[in-house]
Amino acid sequence: MLKATIISGEDSIMFSKKNLSRRVFNAGAAAMAAGAASGLGFNIARAQGAALKVGVVLPRSGPQGKIGQACQQGVDLAVPVLRELGYPAIEQMQVDTETNVQRARAVTEKAIQDGAKLIIGAFDSGATTAIAQVCEQRGVPLVINIAAAPPITEQGYKFVFRNFPTAIRIVQDALALQKEIFAMTGKAPKKGVLLHVNDTFGESVKGGILALFGGANMPYPLPAPIAYDPNARDLSAEVAVAKASGADIVWTVSRLNDSMLLTREMVKQRFEPMAIVSSGPGFYEDQYLKTLGKVADHVISCVPTYDPNKPMTKKLRALAKTMFPDVNIDTNHVYSFEAMLIAADAYKRAGSDNAVALADALRKTDIKDHSSVGDGIRFDAKGQNMTLGLAAVQNRGGKLLVVAPKAAAEDKVIFPVPGWRARG
């Protein structure tokens, strides 16, 4: 029986398959039918032994709620794939941080008290930092799906494992991808500007940019960065400063709501740089694409994401068309899916939900069949996967296309980009 626990604040509500909405149940049934039709060979009756109780900690509500919901879709995509691959069952305990760091700490404690043997989460670096402390203190393994702040895996933790690049790696690859795009098109900006959120993630990436930019031999200078609150409701002043700088490329470190505010304000102020290049979420999110329509086209996100050439990516995309037909597979889905894959793989090899046995199995992880850019999933002595890389993803007509590096590109990059009026 499919089970999950919803943990939000002090509430803990159990529900089973009979309580699921008709839409969710039908989507799952359709996915299984599609799997059988496509030869995936799902065997629902396959004996898996006791299910591993996993607390899936995400911002399901609040400012980052839409992103957390996309991460949950990645977790849901993992269920039939893991079954097809013969992994033991996982019982989800769905936890809501409410986009609040202190709440993340409290609900993770509650999930562990309620029997979670492993935690997955938590998208946000601030929340992940908090729950990493909880997991280490309680001796419960944490598999990080998304969180880039470098200090998380620099604390000497024994129960924390991250399958996501650090902020420094994100900056290194973003610089390299920009230079590759400039070389491919024979066009380069003459002056840049950096706008960034002032939360844990934004400050970490900004720090990496300031540390590495000077030695990167970029074709444009970068003046003092412009910081802003990710929960701001008006970014007109920040955009006005960026426009006045004379920048012809805008580099952003963003979230979802602010990415839409920035774009609308740039249109309003007729600020038309050669491109917006993002090193964060927001601009590739489905809500951004659907809300802004044609205006959302041509933004380039240099982010950790999928490799379109990998068999696992093709499997995920095919499955998503059945389970979530109106959704673009993106960073949120890929790394949440892989977190589930990592957890199931470790549980299968450990043969137990004992925390020490699970942590030891996680240290020995060696997964080659995965979706993300990089050479497999393996953790170093600090619990960090150092093999991961980035790709440049460009918005095109409501879809996401990998345009760099050349070896993974699905289409040629459009750079410089058309002006706002030309996009319709």
ABEGO torsion letter per residue (X at the ends): XBBBBBBBEABBBBBBAAABBAAAAAAAAAAAAAAAAAGAGBBAABBAEBBBBBBBBBBABEAAAAAAAAAAAAAAAAAAAAAAAGBBBBBBBBBBAGGBAAAAAAAAAAAAAAGBABBBOAGBAAAAAAAAAAAAAAGBBBBBABEABAAAAAAGBAABBBBBBBAAAAAAAAAAAAAAAAAAAGBBBABBBBBBBABAAAAAAAAAAAAAAAAAGBABBBBBBBBBBAABABAAAAAAAAAAAGBABBBBBBBAAAAAAAAAAAAAAGBBBABBBBABBGAABAAAAAAAEAAABGBBBBBBBBBAABAAAAAAAAAAAAABAABBBBAAAAAAAAAAAAAAAAAAAAGBABAAAAAAAAAABBBABBABBEBEBBBBAAGBBAABBBBBBBBBGGBBBBAOBAAABABBBBOBBBBAAAAX
